[in-house]
């Protein structure tokens, strides 16, 4: 809901950049964790990660659907979660 409202107020690009910025902050926070990191810092980092991902998702879907040819909207909407799950499972394999 927040991403959609932010997209209407600004643009898809600004919303996506905002989300990517939050994802960068979360990744930086995760990189600094050690054995003595408090649960509050871990929780805040997870909230940043989730908020960033949520802000990226709506503009990403909007951009993908805007390039769909007439009559192929269903194919494009089916490819998006399939590609996302493929890369989601590829991440731990690469690491």
Residue pairs with C-beta under 8 A, 6 or more apart in sequence:
2 54
2 55
3 15
3 19
3 54
3 55
3 56
3 57
3 58
3 59
4 58
6 14
6 15
6 18
6 55
7 15
7 58
7 59
7 62
12 59
12 62
12 63
13 59
15 55
15 58
15 59
16 55
16 56
16 59
16 60
18 55
19 51
19 52
19 53
19 54
19 55
19 56
19 57
19 59
20 52
20 56
21 52
22 48
22 49
22 51
22 52
22 55
23 48
23 49
23 52
23 53
23 56
24 52
25 48
25 52
26 45
26 46
26 48
26 49
26 52
27 49
29 41
29 44
29 45
29 48
30 45
30 49
33 41
33 42
33 45
60 80
61 80
64 76
64 77
64 79
64 80
65 73
65 76
65 77
67 76
68 75
68 76
68 77
